[in-house]
């Protein structure tokens, strides 16, 4: 009875809301995760060749970095509104906007990671007969992973946050519940969805941090030597 009273009293913390709206919360969370993963994955697939082009041809670096920076400065509401005539009211609007936002961080971090590779490592690989492709994938990218993963973590966390703005067209994952709850001033819905959104960002960041530690064991050894 006390749990039901929290709904009637419109309290911020209400176990009855979580119990009765479990399916709704699950659907919103899964949509949020799907949009985030899809956007980050597509962003990474686009950012990688753009970073390679910018590194290969200096004349391309300025326009690529400039364009991605300009895109990042566009407010999310304006970005989604500009994409509506192209994609209509669909999840593609949100995913495309998030992909465009991700490019500036990912491209810059991939470039920074590749630039941090010691030249002697490249020379040693070339001396062992490594061609350009093998040099990139077996030497440069592994050594650039700390910077790349740092960019990926920032991008993922910011994407989790920006996905909520997609609620303006009905594709915001947990943002849909936050937006609806704020319109009706349904406190339990606003707080629960917000907490889940924060939890998603934390879990995503910790997961990527764990992956980074597994993929770059030499960085842990280096820190141990210094201590």
Secondary structure as a PSIPRED ss2 file (coil, helix, strand):
# PSIPRED VFORMAT (PSIPRED V4.0)

   1 X C   1.000  0.000  0.000
   2 X H   0.000  1.000  0.000
   3 X H   0.000  1.000  0.000
   4 X H   0.000  1.000  0.000
   5 X H   0.000  1.000  0.000
   6 X H   0.000  1.000  0.000
   7 X H   0.000  1.000  0.000
   8 X H   0.000  1.000  0.000
   9 X C   1.000  0.000  0.000
  10 X C   1.000  0.000  0.000
  11 X C   1.000  0.000  0.000
  12 X C   1.000  0.000  0.000
  13 X C   1.000  0.000  0.000
  14 X C   1.000  0.000  0.000
  15 X H   0.000  1.000  0.000
  16 X H   0.000  1.000  0.000
  17 X H   0.000  1.000  0.000
  18 X H   0.000  1.000  0.000
  19 X H   0.000  1.000  0.000
  20 X H   0.000  1.000  0.000
  21 X C   1.000  0.000  0.000
  22 X H   0.000  1.000  0.000
  23 X H   0.000  1.000  0.000
  24 X H   0.000  1.000  0.000
  25 X H   0.000  1.000  0.000
  26 X H   0.000  1.000  0.000
  27 X H   0.000  1.000  0.000
  28 X H   0.000  1.000  0.000
  29 X H   0.000  1.000  0.000
  30 X H   0.000  1.000  0.000
  31 X H   0.000  1.000  0.000
  32 X H   0.000  1.000  0.000
  33 X H   0.000  1.000  0.000
  34 X H   0.000  1.000  0.000
  35 X H   0.000  1.000  0.000
  36 X H   0.000  1.000  0.000
  37 X H   0.000  1.000  0.000
  38 X H   0.000  1.000  0.000
  39 X H   0.000  1.000  0.000
  40 X H   0.000  1.000  0.000
  41 X H   0.000  1.000  0.000
  42 X H   0.000  1.000  0.000
  43 X H   0.000  1.000  0.000
  44 X H   0.000  1.000  0.000
  45 X H   0.000  1.000  0.000
  46 X H   0.000  1.000  0.000
  47 X H   0.000  1.000  0.000
  48 X H   0.000  1.000  0.000
  49 X H   0.000  1.000  0.000
  50 X H   0.000  1.000  0.000
  51 X H   0.000  1.000  0.000
  52 X H   0.000  1.000  0.000
  53 X H   0.000  1.000  0.000
  54 X H   0.000  1.000  0.000
  55 X H   0.000  1.000  0.000
  56 X H   0.000  1.000  0.000
  57 X C   1.000  0.000  0.000
  58 X H   0.000  1.000  0.000
  59 X H   0.000  1.000  0.000
  60 X H   0.000  1.000  0.000
  61 X H   0.000  1.000  0.000
  62 X H   0.000  1.000  0.000
  63 X H   0.000  1.000  0.000
  64 X H   0.000  1.000  0.000
  65 X H   0.000  1.000  0.000
  66 X H   0.000  1.000  0.000
  67 X H   0.000  1.000  0.000
  68 X H   0.000  1.000  0.000
  69 X H   0.000  1.000  0.000
  70 X H   0.000  1.000  0.000
  71 X H   0.000  1.000  0.000
  72 X H   0.000  1.000  0.000
  73 X H   0.000  1.000  0.000
  74 X C   1.000  0.000  0.000
  75 X C   1.000  0.000  0.000
  76 X H   0.000  1.000  0.000
  77 X H   0.000  1.000  0.000
  78 X H   0.000  1.000  0.000
  79 X H   0.000  1.000  0.000
  80 X H   0.000  1.000  0.000
  81 X H   0.000  1.000  0.000
  82 X H   0.000  1.000  0.000
  83 X H   0.000  1.000  0.000
  84 X H   0.000  1.000  0.000
  85 X H   0.000  1.000  0.000
  86 X H   0.000  1.000  0.000
  87 X H   0.000  1.000  0.000
  88 X C   1.000  0.000  0.000
  89 X C   1.000  0.000  0.000
  90 X C   1.000  0.000  0.000
  91 X H   0.000  1.000  0.000
  92 X H   0.000  1.000  0.000
  93 X H   0.000  1.000  0.000
  94 X H   0.000  1.000  0.000
  95 X H   0.000  1.000  0.000
  96 X H   0.000  1.000  0.000
  97 X H   0.000  1.000  0.000
  98 X H   0.000  1.000  0.000
  99 X H   0.000  1.000  0.000
 100 X H   0.000  1.000  0.000
 101 X H   0.000  1.000  0.000
 102 X H   0.000  1.000  0.000
 103 X H   0.000  1.000  0.000
 104 X H   0.000  1.000  0.000
 105 X H   0.000  1.000  0.000
 106 X H   0.000  1.000  0.000
 107 X H   0.000  1.000  0.000
 108 X H   0.000  1.000  0.000
 109 X H   0.000  1.000  0.000
 110 X H   0.000  1.000  0.000
 111 X H   0.000  1.000  0.000
 112 X H   0.000  1.000  0.000
 113 X H   0.000  1.000  0.000
 114 X H   0.000  1.000  0.000
 115 X H   0.000  1.000  0.000
 116 X C   1.000  0.000  0.000
 117 X C   1.000  0.000  0.000
 118 X C   1.000  0.000  0.000
 119 X H   0.000  1.000  0.000
 120 X H   0.000  1.000  0.000
 121 X H   0.000  1.000  0.000
 122 X H   0.000  1.000  0.000
 123 X H   0.000  1.000  0.000
 124 X H   0.000  1.000  0.000
 125 X H   0.000  1.000  0.000
 126 X H   0.000  1.000  0.000
 127 X H   0.000  1.000  0.000
 128 X C   1.000  0.000  0.000
 129 X C   1.000  0.000  0.000
 130 X C   1.000  0.000  0.000
 131 X C   1.000  0.000  0.000
 132 X H   0.000  1.000  0.000
 133 X H   0.000  1.000  0.000
 134 X H   0.000  1.000  0.000
 135 X H   0.000  1.000  0.000
 136 X H   0.000  1.000  0.000
 137 X H   0.000  1.000  0.000
 138 X H   0.000  1.000  0.000
 139 X H   0.000  1.000  0.000
 140 X H   0.000  1.000  0.000
 141 X H   0.000  1.000  0.000
 142 X H   0.000  1.000  0.000
 143 X H   0.000  1.000  0.000
 144 X H   0.000  1.000  0.000
 145 X H   0.000  1.000  0.000
 146 X H   0.000  1.000  0.000
 147 X H   0.000  1.000  0.000
 148 X H   0.000  1.000  0.000
 149 X H   0.000  1.000  0.000
 150 X H   0.000  1.000  0.000
 151 X H   0.000  1.000  0.000
 152 X H   0.000  1.000  0.000
 153 X H   0.000  1.000  0.000
 154 X H   0.000  1.000  0.000
 155 X H   0.000  1.000  0.000
 156 X H   0.000  1.000  0.000
 157 X H   0.000  1.000  0.000
 158 X H   0.000  1.000  0.000
 159 X H   0.000  1.000  0.000
 160 X H   0.000  1.000  0.000
 161 X H   0.000  1.000  0.000
 162 X H   0.000  1.000  0.000
 163 X H   0.000  1.000  0.000
 164 X H   0.000  1.000  0.000
 165 X H   0.000  1.000  0.000
 166 X H   0.000  1.000  0.000
 167 X H   0.000  1.000  0.000
 168 X H   0.000  1.000  0.000
 169 X H   0.000  1.000  0.000
 170 X C   1.000  0.000  0.000
 171 X C   1.000  0.000  0.000
 172 X C   1.000  0.000  0.000
 173 X C   1.000  0.000  0.000
 174 X H   0.000  1.000  0.000
 175 X H   0.000  1.000  0.000
 176 X H   0.000  1.000  0.000
 177 X H   0.000  1.000  0.000
 178 X H   0.000  1.000  0.000
 179 X H   0.000  1.000  0.000
 180 X H   0.000  1.000  0.000
 181 X H   0.000  1.000  0.000
 182 X H   0.000  1.000  0.000
 183 X H   0.000  1.000  0.000
 184 X H   0.000  1.000  0.000
 185 X C   1.000  0.000  0.000
 186 X C   1.000  0.000  0.000
 187 X H   0.000  1.000  0.000
 188 X H   0.000  1.000  0.000
 189 X H   0.000  1.000  0.000
 190 X H   0.000  1.000  0.000
 191 X H   0.000  1.000  0.000
 192 X H   0.000  1.000  0.000
 193 X H   0.000  1.000  0.000
 194 X H   0.000  1.000  0.000
 195 X H   0.000  1.000  0.000
 196 X H   0.000  1.000  0.000
 197 X H   0.000  1.000  0.000
 198 X H   0.000  1.000  0.000
 199 X H   0.000  1.000  0.000
 200 X H   0.000  1.000  0.000
 201 X H   0.000  1.000  0.000
 202 X H   0.000  1.000  0.000
 203 X H   0.000  1.000  0.000
 204 X H   0.000  1.000  0.000
 205 X H   0.000  1.000  0.000
 206 X H   0.000  1.000  0.000
 207 X H   0.000  1.000  0.000
 208 X H   0.000  1.000  0.000
 209 X H   0.000  1.000  0.000
 210 X H   0.000  1.000  0.000
 211 X H   0.000  1.000  0.000
 212 X H   0.000  1.000  0.000
 213 X H   0.000  1.000  0.000
 214 X H   0.000  1.000  0.000
 215 X H   0.000  1.000  0.000
 216 X C   1.000  0.000  0.000
 217 X H   0.000  1.000  0.000
 218 X H   0.000  1.000  0.000
 219 X H   0.000  1.000  0.000
 220 X H   0.000  1.000  0.000
 221 X H   0.000  1.000  0.000
 222 X H   0.000  1.000  0.000
 223 X H   0.000  1.000  0.000
 224 X H   0.000  1.000  0.000
 225 X H   0.000  1.000  0.000
 226 X H   0.000  1.000  0.000
 227 X C   1.000  0.000  0.000
